[in-house]
Structures are given as C-alpha cells and as structure tokens.
Amino acid sequence: MNRKDGTAKVTGTATYGAEHQIAGLVHGYLITANIASGKIVSINTETALKSPGVIKIITHENRPSIAEPTNNFMDSKIYEARLPLSDNQIHYGGQIIGLVVAETFEQARHAAHLVEVEYSSQPPDIDPEQVEFSDAPSMFGEDMTFKKGEFETGDLSDAMDQADIHITATYTTATELQAPMEPHAIIAHWEGNNALTVYEPSQWVVGSQQTYAELFDLSKEQVRIITPFIGGGFGSKAFPWSHAILCVAVARELQRPLKVVLSRRQMTANAGHRSQTEQTLSIGVKNDGTLLAIDHLAKSFTSPVDVFTEPCTGITPAMYRADNLRTRQELAVFNVGVPTFMRAPGENPGLWALESAMDELAWALDIDPVELRLKNETHQHQQKNLPFSAKAFSECLRVGVKEFGWFQEPRQVRSMSRDGQQIGWGMSASTFPALRGMATVTVRLLADGSAEVLTSANDMGTGCYTIVAGTASEILQLPVEQIQVKIGDSSLPNGGMAGGSQMTATLVPAVMSACQEVLKQAQKSTAIEALEYLKTSGQEAIEGTASSSPGEEGQKWAFQSWGAHFCEVSVDEEIARLRVKRWLSVMNVGRVMNPKTAASQVRGAIIMGIGHALMENCDFDPYLGLPTVYDLATYHYATHADVPRIEVIFVGEPDYNFNPAGVRGLGEIGITGVSAAIANAVYHATGKRIRDLPMTPDKLMINN
C-alpha cells in the first residue's frame, strides 16, 4: 500500500501543531539562561515591556499557578520534574527563565532580547572525569543491576579465569540531540477557566490530556488534545515539556490563545537528548567460541532537574548465552537539560558496545563473526527466565550471509581495495523488545459505502494511517480507498501511545476486533453484505467498538524482534573519508503488515544510525556549559549523500503468542547495531579499531 497520508503531506494540507489557525492568537517567545549553574540575581523587563506589541512578560517573579503533578506515568508525566520558573535557580544552559507574549512572533522575539538578566554563576559540572557516579535507580520497576552464575555468588575471578581468551574494552558515545523535522510547538486555547484545547505534537494524546488536567486542576473531559500529524518525535514528544506547561498556564491567565514554538537553538537544551555513555565490557570465551562470562558496566549522565538513565545494559541478557553474566548501570549529574527516550533508548548504545566487542572476539579467535553469534545464541531471556517467542535470529544471519555475499574464506585485515581506497565488510546483530499496550477503536460503516476508523492513536510519520486503513480493509473486505482514518484527537477512543515501537502491535488487534464487531452487529460476514443490510434498515451507520490489551502471555514468553546488518564501507586514507557504500538488513518482526512502509521504517532507522555512527555529536562548552551546536547546520546528521541504497529483507513467521495479528513493532530495531556494523567494517578495511563515537575523520587518522 502507498501511504494513506502521503498526499496530504506532500501537498501541504496536513496540519501540524503550530499551523492551526485560531482567531485572536498571540505569540510567545522564550527567554533562556546564558549560564549553566547559578542563580538569577535580578531580571529587568522594563525596556522589553515598552517594546511594540508586547502584552506580558512572565518570569519566576510572576509565574501563574501550576499544580504539582503526580508524575508517575499512570496519572500524569512530564519530562522535567522541576516545573517551569519554579525559582531563581539555574541548573543548565538554555534553561527557560521567562516568556514574552506579544501580538506577533517577531515582536515577542525582539522583546525577549531586551530583557536584562544579572546572574550569580558558578562553574558547571560538565566534565565526566570530575563528576561522581553512583548506582542508577530502578527504571520501570526493574533493577539496573543483574547477576547470574559466579557473578551472583561474588566469585568474580573464576568466571574470567576459566576463559582461554579474555578481552576488556571501553566504548563511548557522544551526546545526541533530538532533531525531528517538526520543531516542538504548542497552541493553548482556553474557553473560560475550565475548557482547554491544546494543539501540540504528542506521541500520547490521552496521556497528555491526563497530565494537563492534573497540572491545571481540571477533569480529563475538560481537556482536549489535537495532533493529527507529527513531524517526527523519536521519544521527545511523548509528554509535556516545560515550554508547553508554561504556555498553557500563561494562556489561561491572558484568556487568549497562545502559540509557543521552540527555535532550533532552544531545542538543544529544552527538548531532550540522548546522554553520552561510557561502557566497559569484559568477555571471557573458550577457544571454540563458547562464551563463558560477560561483564557489562554502563555509565550515563542525567540532569539536576530530573533523573533519566540511558539503559544500555538491558539488552545484554537477551543477546548471547553465558553461564556467568553481570550488568550494571551508573549515573552522574551534569548541568545539562534532562536526557530522555530517543529511538531505541539503551538498546542503540548498548548494542554499539556489545556488537563491537563480539567482533573483537571473533578476530581474536579467528572465527567468522556470524558463526560466533550463531554458536552463542540464547533461546531464553536470561534475566526474565522466559523462552523467546517466534525467534528467527539465526535465519536473519543465514539469509544475510547469502544475500550480501558474506565471506566464503578467512578474512584478512586490509585485504580489499578499490580505486585506491580500502574496502571493509562488517556485520552486527540487531534487536529490540516487543511491547504492546491497551487500545480502543470504533469503526463505523456508513451508508455511502465507506467506513470510518476512530481512535486517539497518532502517526509520527511511521505509517499508522496506512496500517489502520489496511487492517480495516482486510477485515471488512472493502477497498482501502473507502476507509477513512481519524486519529490524533483525545476526544476519540483511547488508542494508546506511539513509543517503544508498540503502536502497530497495540492498535492492529483492536482495529481487527472493532471491524469484526461491526460485522457482528449487522450479522453479516463481509462489509458488502452489511452495506446491503444498511440500505434496507434505514440506519445511517453500523458501529462497533472494541478494545485490545496484553493478557498473561508475558508470563509465559519473552517477546523480542531480531535482525542482522551487513555493510560495506570505503576509507580514503589520504583524506580520512569514510563512506558507507552498501547495506543489507534482514529483520524478523513477526507479521509484516505493509512491506512498503515497514521497509521504509527500517531504512529511516538505519539512516539515523549512520548519523549516530559517523557525525552526531553535541559537546558542551567546558566553561559556560552551553551546547556548542545550536541548529541543523552545526549539528551534523546523515543526509542523502551519506546514504547508500539500503536493502531490507523480512524473515520469520507471525508471532501469534504476542497478539492476534502476530505483529511486532519495528520503528526502533533498525537503528540498533548500525554503528557497530560500520565500525567493524572499518576495522576490516584499515585495521583501526574505533571505540569512540562518532567516527569522525580525526579518529580514522590515529594509528592504534
């Protein structure tokens, strides 16, 4: 199927958060801190208030009332636990310290630069060598430390001493910024003090509805979230950020609809990021390639205003069997904005380290890296003590070997060249947990021969419109052109959250059941028959509503999607230019609902992974604590010229243990393992083992 929403997007008729037209709209522009640690001594708004068009300036001295949220995922959730403008303290560079409201955007922006702020500053904590680490707190109720075998009994030395070969290596990743195509934006529209409509890109409209209701002492029914289209989110648009909470509070006070749009510079501090990480892996192995022990320690950094751990070690017990296994996470506080979920949080940097180490082991053992992975595949999640359902990881590897044309003879470093450049081949595993939530869907069969599917679920660009329409078409046996999908509105039935690659697995079973309920109501087996009944009945529509949610299957099985990446790189050593020339990914994600959009999702994730591997990096000024990159020109990411043709193959069977559709998500799995595959190919091409991301030209020039 072609994208159901494609025409609207390419013709400009798709309406995004900042594009809704509302009478009487005024504009807000943020004032942000120029220091990263300290406090505001004084803030002078006198000149700015006299600037043309200025309506009001909000600071910590006159902040509107905002209630403290429960902030527990069930009742409410905000990204930054500290409410905006709570006091005069500065915790990170770019922190919101005020909001100017004016009749136009340009007037608000001009006035914001007229506000005079005096600070008392102190050196920020921004150096990983100077901060103190401690054990990371639990995440989603799961302890961040896991021990198995001799690690569990505390006899740490024996686990490694038994090994014929033992490697220990440290792998690092840089801070990655959230840079979706659509910047963060919100329009808050109050009608009186008890009716709020929010136009905002939200990955979880019902969750945002609940959160805004609690923040402003409203019932859930008094809040409506509208977000029919999202221009990318990657985890950064699931919950309200500080700018949005402030916008809603000020709009209520003014009783005028208010729009706030973050600039790219403001997004570097106020829209989340993926923390830089440092991971140390120690692995012991027998000469025949049998893994004996894996010890994985990960360190990441959080913010003074909230706690977020980049859970790098969570994937390790799921990947390879080892009698002795230990994973640990440590956390330190930086004077930076709060890090958050970003495409494959934990799994992406975690597999960078683990899959790089596996390649190092393969070279040390003189074993093909594919064979090493096949030999040590685990059929049980070692932390959950549950068997994997519908796992086809070995098939991914074998199909990849055949289709890529993988080595048929022993590999040698620097053995391939072309046109004066070194050529290298690399591979890695790819994986991501299969998640599923609760969703409710209403389907209406109309007398004009069409059908409507109604749910609050949303589409970040991942293809939700298309999958929902295709599912309804399949069950009702109506042409997909006759299916109208209405999503992204909290007034519709709760469609769940677009995050954790769970939207398709959550939504499709509910759509199937709702379509079946429509046919049941008509007592017919197809929509064609039901439409004939509808014409004679005199009714306008036949309606069916159904819900779907996880059952007890999670107590019997561990659910995970699997894949394997194979790539070819070229390295021009004279100018240290690294190019990705060829790419194949083989994926096992259960049933593939629509091969066209599914392959597109995997390709998008791989492209994001290439950016992570080769260029994405946000450093912070060591003295000021401010990001040294501040827009899409200074923050480098992969573009068309950096990307080869990407071939995607799907293997495996539907996973009916997971849900009635047999489908698992695939939005995030594609990025996992990408950086390791590239680094492994670089080693084959040049003999240089790169353990620090991104792989910029200077690292290619260093002899190791």
Residue pairs with C-beta under 8 A, 6 or more apart in sequence:
1 466
1 469
1 470
1 480
1 594
1 596
1 597
2 466
2 596
3 9
3 463
3 465
3 466
3 597
4 465
4 466
4 468
4 469
4 480
4 485
5 14
5 229
5 459
5 465
5 466
7 13
8 14
8 229
9 229
14 228
14 229
15 228
15 229
16 182
16 185
16 201
16 229
16 230
16 231
17 182
17 185
17 186
17 187
17 199
17 200
17 201
17 227
17 230
18 183
18 185
18 186
18 187
18 199
18 259
18 261
20 187
20 199
20 226
22 187
22 189
22 257
23 257
24 256
24 257
25 187
25 256
25 257
25 258
25 259
26 55
26 101
26 102
26 103
26 254
26 256
26 257
26 258
26 259
27 101
27 102
27 103
27 104
27 105
27 107
27 108
27 258
27 259
27 260
28 99
28 100
28 101
28 108
28 247
28 250
28 258
28 259
28 260
29 99
29 100
29 102
29 105
29 108
29 109
29 111
29 112
29 260
30 96
30 98
30 99
30 112
30 243
30 260
30 262
30 266
30 270
31 59
31 96
31 97
31 98
31 99
31 100
31 112
31 115
31 117
32 94
32 95
32 96
32 97
32 266
32 269
32 270
33 40
33 90
33 92
33 93
33 94
33 95
33 96
33 97
33 117
33 119
34 93
34 117
34 119
34 624
34 626
35 90
35 93
35 119
35 121
35 124
35 624
35 625
36 90
36 91
36 92
36 93
36 124
36 126
36 335
36 336
36 620
36 624
36 625
36 626
37 90
37 91
37 92
37 121
37 122
37 123
37 124
37 125
37 335
37 625
38 89
38 90
38 119
38 120
38 121
38 122
39 88
39 89
39 90
39 119
39 120
40 60
40 88
40 90
40 97
40 117
40 118
40 119
41 88
41 118
41 119
41 120
42 117
42 118
43 59
43 60
43 61
43 97
43 98
43 115
43 116
43 117
43 118
44 115
44 116
44 117
45 57
45 59
45 98
45 115
47 114
47 115
47 116
48 54
48 57
48 100
48 111
48 112
48 114
48 115
49 57
49 111
51 102
51 107
51 110
51 111
51 114
52 107
53 102
53 103
53 104
53 107
53 108
53 111
54 100
54 101
54 102
54 107
54 108
54 111
55 101
55 102
55 103
55 254
56 100
56 101
56 250
56 253
56 254
57 98
57 99
57 100
57 101
57 111
57 115
58 64
58 85
58 98
58 99
58 101
58 246
58 250
59 85
59 97
59 98
60 85
60 86
60 87
60 88
60 97
60 98
63 84
63 85
63 86
63 249
64 249
64 250
64 252
64 253
65 249
66 83
66 84
66 215
66 216
66 245
66 249
67 214
67 215
67 216
67 217
68 83
69 75
69 76
69 77
69 78
69 211
69 214
69 215
70 76
70 214
71 77
71 78
71 81
75 210
75 214
76 210
76 211
76 214
76 215
77 207
77 211
77 238
77 239
78 211
78 215
78 239
78 240
78 241
78 242
78 245
79 239
79 240
79 241
79 242
79 272
79 306
79 338
79 340
80 241
80 242
80 303
80 305
80 306
80 337
80 338
81 305
81 306
81 307
82 91
82 242
82 305
82 306
83 242
83 245
84 96
84 242
84 243
84 245
84 246
85 96
85 97
85 98
85 246
90 97
90 119
90 121
91 303
91 304
91 305
91 335
92 124
92 269
92 303
92 304
92 305
92 334
92 335
92 336
92 337
92 625
93 124
93 269
93 335
93 336
93 620
93 621
93 624
93 625
93 626
93 627
94 265
94 266
94 268
94 269
94 270
94 337
94 626
94 627
95 269
95 270
95 337
96 242
96 243
96 246
96 270
97 117
98 112
98 115
99 246
99 247
99 250
99 260
100 108
100 109
100 111
100 112
100 115
101 108
101 250
101 254
101 258
102 108
102 111
105 259
105 261
123 623
124 334
124 335
124 620
124 624
124 625
125 131
125 333
125 334
125 335
126 334
126 335
126 336
126 620
126 621
126 622
126 625
127 622
128 276
128 278
128 299
128 301
128 332
131 301
131 332
131 333
131 334
132 332
133 299
133 330
133 331
133 332
134 330
134 331
134 332
135 144
135 145
135 328
135 329
135 330
135 331
136 144
136 300
136 309
136 329
136 330
136 331
137 144
137 307
137 309
137 331
138 144
139 309
139 311
142 314
144 309
144 311
144 313
144 327
144 328
144 329
145 326
145 327
145 328
145 329
146 313
146 317
146 325
146 326
146 327
146 383
147 325
147 326
148 317
148 322
148 323
148 324
148 325
148 326
148 382
148 383
149 159
149 293
149 322
149 323
149 324
149 325
150 156
150 158
150 159
150 293
150 323
150 324
151 159
151 293
151 295
151 324
151 325
151 326
156 295
156 326
159 284
159 292
159 293
159 295
159 323
159 324
160 166
160 282
160 284
160 292
160 293
160 295
162 284
162 292
162 293
163 284
163 285
163 286
163 292
163 293
164 285
164 286
164 287
165 284
165 285
165 286
165 287
165 361
165 364
165 365
166 282
166 283
166 284
166 285
167 281
167 282
167 283
167 357
167 360
167 361
167 364
168 280
168 281
168 282
168 283
169 280
169 281
169 356
169 357
169 360
169 691
170 278
170 279
170 280
170 281
170 691
171 278
171 279
171 280
171 281
171 352
171 353
171 356
171 357
171 691
171 692
171 693
172 276
172 277
172 278
172 279
172 691
172 692
172 693
173 274
173 276
173 277
173 349
173 352
173 612
173 675
173 693
174 276
174 616
174 617
174 618
174 619
174 693
174 694
175 273
175 274
175 275
175 276
175 336
175 617
175 618
175 619
175 620
176 273
176 274
176 342
176 612
176 616
176 617
176 618
177 267
177 268
177 273
177 616
177 618
177 627
177 629
177 635
178 234
178 235
178 236
178 267
178 271
178 272
178 273
178 340
178 342
179 264
179 267
179 632
179 635
179 637
180 231
180 232
180 233
180 234
180 236
180 237
181 231
181 232
182 201
182 230
182 231
182 232
183 261
183 262
183 263
183 264
183 267
184 201
184 236
184 237
184 241
184 243
184 244
184 261
184 262
184 267
184 270
184 271
185 200
185 201
185 259
185 260
185 261
185 262
186 198
186 199
186 200
186 243
186 244
186 247
186 248
186 259
186 260
187 198
187 199
187 200
187 257
187 258
187 259
188 196
188 197
188 198
188 244
188 247
188 248
188 250
188 251
188 252
188 257
188 258
189 196
189 197
189 198
189 199
189 251
189 257
190 196
190 197
190 251
190 252
190 255
190 257
191 197
192 255
193 252
194 218
194 222
195 222
196 212
196 216
196 218
196 222
196 223
196 224
196 248
196 252
197 223
197 224
197 226
198 208
198 212
198 223
198 224
198 225
198 226
198 244
198 248
199 226
199 227
200 208
200 225
200 227
200 240
200 244
201 227
201 229
201 230
201 231
201 233
201 237
202 208
202 225
202 227
202 230
202 237
202 238
202 458
203 230
203 233
203 235
203 237
203 238
203 458
203 460
203 497
203 498
203 499
204 238
204 239
204 496
204 497
204 498
204 499
205 225
205 226
205 227
205 456
205 458
205 488
205 489
205 490
205 495
206 225
206 456
206 490
206 494
206 495
206 496
207 238
207 239
207 497
208 225
208 239
208 240
208 490
209 220
209 223
209 224
209 225
209 490
210 220
211 239
211 240
212 218
212 223
212 225
212 240
212 248
213 219
213 220
213 222
213 223
215 240
215 245
215 248
215 249
216 223
216 248
216 249
216 252
223 490
224 489
224 490
224 491
225 489
225 490
226 488
226 489
226 490
227 458
227 488
227 489
228 458
228 487
228 488
228 489
229 459
229 488
230 237
230 458
230 459
230 460
230 461
230 488
230 498
231 461
232 460
232 461
233 460
233 498
234 341
234 342
234 343
234 460
234 608
235 272
235 340
235 341
235 342
235 343
235 345
235 499
236 271
236 272
236 340
236 341
236 342
237 460
238 341
238 497
238 498
238 499
241 270
241 271
241 272
242 270
243 260
243 262
243 266
243 270
244 260
246 260
247 258
247 259
247 260
250 258
251 257
251 258
262 270
262 271
264 630
264 631
264 632
265 630
265 631
268 618
268 627
268 629
268 630
268 635
269 336
269 337
269 627
270 337
272 337
272 338
272 339
272 340
272 341
272 342
273 336
273 337
273 339
273 340
273 342
273 618
274 310
274 339
274 342
274 345
274 348
274 349
275 300
275 301
275 302
275 308
275 310
275 339
276 300
276 301
277 298
277 299
277 300
277 310
277 312
277 349
278 298
278 299
278 300
279 296
279 297
279 298
279 299
279 312
279 349
279 350
279 352
279 353
280 296
280 297
281 294
281 295
281 296
281 297
281 353
281 354
281 357
282 293
282 294
282 295
283 291
283 293
283 294
283 295
283 357
283 358
283 361
284 291
284 292
284 293
284 324
285 291
285 292
285 361
285 365
286 292
287 365
288 375
289 365
289 367
289 371
289 372
289 375
289 376
290 375
290 376
291 320
291 321
291 322
291 376
292 322
292 323
292 324
293 322
293 323
293 324
293 325
294 316
294 320
294 322
294 324
294 325
294 326
295 325
295 326
296 312
296 313
296 316
296 326
296 327
296 328
296 353
296 354
297 313
297 327
297 328
297 329
297 330
298 310
298 312
298 313
298 327
298 328
298 329
298 330
298 349
298 350
298 353
299 329
299 330
299 331
299 332
300 309
300 310
300 312
300 329
300 330
300 331
300 332
300 339
301 331
301 332
301 333
301 334
301 336
301 339
302 308
302 309
302 331
302 332
302 333
302 334
302 338
302 339
303 333
303 334
303 335
303 336
303 337
303 338
303 339
304 333
304 335
305 337
305 338
306 338
307 331
308 338
308 339
308 340
309 329
309 331
310 339
310 345
310 346
310 349
311 329
311 345
311 346
311 350
312 329
312 346
312 349
312 350
312 353
313 327
313 328
313 329
313 346
313 350
314 327
314 346
314 347
314 350
315 346
315 347
315 350
315 351
315 354
315 431
315 672
316 325
316 327
316 350
316 354
317 325
317 327
317 381
317 382
317 383
317 384
318 378
318 381
318 382
318 383
318 431
318 433
318 558
318 560
319 351
319 354
319 378
319 429
319 431
320 358
320 373
320 376
320 377
320 378
321 376
321 377
321 378
321 380
321 382
322 376
322 382
325 382
334 620
335 625
336 620
336 625
341 499
342 348
343 605
343 608
343 667
343 668
343 671
344 432
344 605
344 668
344 669
344 671
344 672
347 431
347 432
347 433
347 668
347 672
348 609
348 612
348 668
348 671
348 672
348 675
351 428
351 429
351 430
351 431
351 672
351 673
351 676
352 673
352 675
352 676
352 679
352 693
353 676
354 676
355 428
355 429
355 673
355 676
355 677
355 680
356 676
356 679
356 680
356 691
358 369
358 372
358 373
358 428
358 429
359 369
359 426
359 428
359 676
359 679
359 680
359 683
360 689
361 367
361 372
362 368
362 369
362 372
363 683
365 372
366 410
368 407
368 411
369 427
369 680
370 397
370 400
370 401
370 406
370 427
373 397
373 429
374 394
374 397
377 393
377 394
378 388
379 387
379 388
379 391
380 386
380 387
380 388
380 558
381 387
381 388
381 558
381 560
384 558
386 555
386 556
386 557
386 558
387 557
387 558
388 557
388 558
388 559
388 560
389 553
389 557
389 558
389 559
389 655
389 657
389 658
390 588
390 590
390 652
390 653
390 654
390 655
390 656
390 657
390 658
390 662
391 560
391 562
391 588
392 562
392 588
392 651
392 652
392 653
393 429
393 431
393 562
393 564
393 588
395 586
395 588
395 651
395 652
396 430
396 562
396 563
396 564
396 586
396 587
396 588
396 651
396 652
397 429
397 564
397 586
399 586
399 649
399 651
400 406
400 427
400 564
400 565
400 566
400 584
400 585
400 586
400 649
401 566
403 584
403 586
403 647
403 649
404 425
404 427
404 566
404 584
406 425
406 427
406 566
407 425
411 425
411 684
413 683
413 684
413 686
413 687
414 422
414 685
414 686
414 687
415 684
416 422
416 423
416 424
416 425
416 684
416 685
417 423
418 570
420 572
421 570
421 571
421 572
421 573
422 570
422 571
422 573
422 685
422 686
423 568
423 569
423 570
423 571
423 581
423 685
424 568
424 569
424 570
424 571
424 681
424 682
424 683
424 684
424 685
424 686
425 566
425 567
425 568
425 681
425 684
426 566
426 567
426 569
426 676
426 677
426 678
426 679
426 680
426 681
426 682
426 683
426 684
427 564
427 565
427 566
427 567
427 677
427 680
428 564
428 565
428 673
428 674
428 676
428 677
428 680
429 562
429 563
429 564
429 565
429 673
430 562
430 563
430 564
430 565
430 585
430 587
430 669
430 670
430 672
430 673
430 674
431 560
431 561
431 562
431 563
431 669
431 672
431 673
432 501
432 560
432 561
432 665
432 668
432 669
432 672
433 500
433 559
433 560
433 561
434 501
434 505
434 559
434 560
434 561
434 590
434 655
434 658
434 664
434 665
435 500
435 501
435 502
435 505
435 559
435 665
436 502
436 505
436 506
436 549
436 550
436 559
436 658
436 659
437 496
437 497
437 502
437 506
437 549
437 550
438 494
438 496
438 506
438 547
438 548
438 549
438 550
439 455
439 457
439 493
439 494
439 495
439 496
439 506
439 507
439 509
439 510
439 547
439 548
439 549
440 455
440 493
440 494
440 495
440 510
440 545
440 546
440 547
441 453
441 454
441 455
441 493
441 495
441 507
441 510
441 511
441 513
441 514
441 545
441 546
441 547
442 453
442 454
442 455
442 492
442 493
442 514
442 543
442 544
442 545
443 451
443 452
443 453
443 454
443 472
443 476
443 511
443 514
443 515
443 517
443 518
443 543
443 544
443 545
444 451
444 452
444 454
444 518
444 541
444 542
444 543
445 451
445 476
445 518
445 522
445 527
445 530
445 531
445 534
445 541
445 542
445 543
446 452
446 540
446 541
447 531
447 534
447 535
447 539
447 540
447 541
449 478
449 482
449 531
450 478
450 482
450 483
450 484
451 472
451 476
451 478
451 482
451 483
451 484
451 518
451 527
452 483
452 484
452 485
452 486
453 468
453 469
453 472
453 483
453 484
453 485
453 486
453 511
453 514
454 486
454 487
454 492
454 493
455 468
455 486
455 487
455 492
455 493
455 494
455 495
455 507
455 510
455 511
456 487
456 488
456 489
456 490
456 491
456 492
456 493
456 494
456 495
457 464
457 468
457 487
457 488
457 495
457 496
457 498
457 503
457 506
457 507
458 464
458 487
458 488
458 495
458 498
459 465
459 487
459 488
459 498
460 498
462 498
462 503
462 597
462 601
462 667
463 594
463 597
463 598
463 600
463 601
464 487
464 498
464 503
464 504
464 507
465 485
465 487
466 594
466 597
467 504
467 507
467 508
467 593
467 594
467 597
468 483
468 485
468 487
468 507
468 508
468 511
469 480
469 483
469 485
470 480
470 593
470 594
471 508
471 511
471 512
471 515
471 593
471 661
472 478
472 483
472 485
472 511
472 515
473 479
473 480
473 482
473 483
475 511
475 512
475 515
475 516
475 519
476 483
476 515
476 518
476 519
476 526
476 527
477 526
477 527
477 528
478 527
478 528
486 492
487 495
493 545
495 506
495 507
495 510
496 502
496 503
496 506
496 507
497 503
497 506
500 665
500 668
501 561
501 664
501 665
501 666
501 667
501 668
501 669
502 665
503 665
503 667
504 593
504 663
504 665
504 666
505 590
505 658
505 659
505 661
505 663
505 664
505 665
506 548
508 593
508 659
508 661
508 663
509 548
509 659
509 660
509 661
510 546
510 547
510 548
512 660
512 661
513 546
513 547
513 548
513 660
514 544
514 545
514 546
515 544
516 544
516 546
517 544
517 545
517 546
518 527
518 530
518 542
518 543
518 544
519 525
519 526
519 527
519 530
519 544
520 544
521 542
521 543
521 544
522 529
522 530
522 533
522 534
522 542
523 533
524 530
524 533
530 542
533 542
534 541
534 542
548 659
548 660
553 559
553 657
553 658
556 657
557 657
557 658
559 655
559 657
559 658
559 664
561 587
561 588
561 589
561 590
561 664
561 665
561 666
561 669
562 587
562 588
562 652
562 669
563 585
563 586
563 587
563 588
563 589
563 669
563 670
563 672
563 673
564 585
564 586
564 673
565 583
565 584
565 585
565 606
565 673
565 674
565 677
566 583
566 584
566 585
566 586
566 677
567 580
567 581
567 582
567 583
567 584
567 677
567 678
567 681
568 580
568 581
568 582
568 583
568 681
569 578
569 579
569 580
569 581
569 678
569 681
569 682
569 685
570 578
570 579
570 581
570 685
571 577
571 578
571 579
571 682
571 685
571 686
571 700
572 579
573 686
573 700
575 697
576 697
576 698
576 700
576 701
577 697
578 614
578 678
578 682
578 695
578 697
578 700
579 642
580 610
580 614
580 642
580 643
580 644
580 678
581 644
582 644
582 645
583 606
583 644
583 645
583 646
583 647
584 646
584 647
584 648
584 649
585 602
585 606
585 646
585 647
585 648
585 649
585 670
586 648
586 649
586 650
586 651
587 602
587 648
587 649
587 650
587 651
587 666
587 669
587 670
588 650
588 651
588 652
589 598
589 650
589 652
589 663
589 664
589 665
589 666
589 669
590 652
590 653
590 654
590 655
590 658
590 662
590 663
590 664
591 653
591 654
591 655
591 661
591 662
591 663
592 598
592 650
592 663
593 661
593 663
595 650
598 648
598 650
598 666
599 648
599 650
601 666
601 667
601 670
602 646
602 648
602 666
602 669
602 670
603 646
603 648
603 670
604 670
605 667
605 668
605 669
605 670
605 671
605 674
606 646
606 670
606 671
606 674
607 638
607 643
607 646
608 637
608 638
608 671
609 670
609 671
609 672
609 673
609 674
609 675
610 638
610 642
610 643
610 674
610 678
611 636
611 637
611 638
611 642
612 671
612 674
612 675
612 693
612 694
613 674
613 675
613 678
613 679
613 693
613 694
613 695
614 638
614 642
614 678
614 694
614 695
614 696
615 636
615 637
615 638
615 642
615 694
615 696
616 635
616 636
616 637
616 694
617 629
617 636
617 693
617 694
617 696
618 627
618 628
618 629
618 635
619 627
619 628
619 629
620 626
620 627
620 628
621 627
621 628
628 634
629 635
653 662
654 661
654 662
654 663
655 662
655 663
655 664
656 662
658 664
675 693
678 695
679 689
679 690
679 691
679 695
682 688
682 690
682 695
682 700
683 689
683 690
686 700
688 699
688 700
688 702
688 703
688 704
689 704
690 699
690 700
692 699
